[in-house]
Amino acid sequence: MVSDSRDPVTPTAPTLPRRDRIAILVALAGVTLLAWAYLVYVALEMGDMAGAGSMATGGAMASDMDVAGVRPWATLDFLLMFLMWSVMMVGMMVPSAAPMTLLYAAVARKAARQGATLAPTGAFVAGYLAMWCLFSVLATAAQWALDQAALLSPMMVATSPALGALLLIAAGIYQLTPAKSVCLEHCRAPAHFFARHWHPGTLGAFRMGFGHGGFCIGCCWALMGLLFFGGVMNLLWIAAITFFVLLEKVAPVGPLGGRLAGAAMIVAGVVAIVLR
């Protein structure tokens, strides 16, 4: 029973009709597939440009690209990179947000039956993606800084072995921190999240999605930094991180697997530095 409009959910989550579950999952899958289609297109375009440059200039291409890589960014450059990061975050993070989205839809339906305003599930998802768009601004700024320091290749891979090793070590250390554990627990316990952070109405749904996105960023930001290690436009690397994030959030052994992976990242980074 709902006694408070700000606390309409208990750890025993309400259920969602099968038809509604299917509709939501299809919508989330469609958004994800569109994002991945864009990423594939951009990756292929960048590969074609690099290949064409290689055939046209032969061995001189690398030096020419190095010079081009440190040119100042125009406003359009920043906007295009921001668009790329934003779409990438959609493709990577929407799948892991599916359990939370389904539960929100079930809770909102239950609250509506008890007299509350039925806020659309899309408002919750929009808030979640809005937070990741803010993260994309920071990611774009980080890419700009690395690019201006000539630390990125044209395919957006760290050109410095030391930088790559430090990214691995930093991500590994963060995997073992209390902050990571707290954020991951919020992501893995959606019923408790809504019990603590419920806000009624459409704006409330957006706020909850935005807040959940904040916990999600707290959980995954260091892993996103590894995109500069394996390649921002390396589709296999993007898919690997996406799968790892999903397993961390939904698999029973997700937290333990995340800590083990963190330890492995630290060891790999240290070995890379020692063998330089």
HELIX and SHEET records of a PDB file:
HELIX    1   1 ARG A   18  THR A   57  1                                  40    
HELIX    2   2 GLY A   58  ALA A   60  5                                   3    
HELIX    3   3 MET A   61  GLY A   69  1                                   9    
HELIX    4   4 THR A   75  MET A   93  1                                  19    
HELIX    5   5 PRO A   95  ALA A   97  5                                   3    
HELIX    6   6 ALA A   98  ARG A  113  1                                  16    
HELIX    7   7 THR A  121  GLN A  148  1                                  28    
HELIX    8   8 PRO A  161  GLN A  175  1                                  15    
HELIX    9   9 PRO A  178  ARG A  188  1                                  11    
HELIX   10  10 PRO A  190  HIS A  197  1                                   8    
HELIX   11  11 GLY A  201  GLY A  225  1                                  25    
HELIX   12  12 LEU A  227  GLY A  230  1                                   4    
HELIX   13  13 LEU A  235  VAL A  250  1                                  16    
HELIX   14  14 GLY A  254  VAL A  274  1                                  21    
END                                                                             
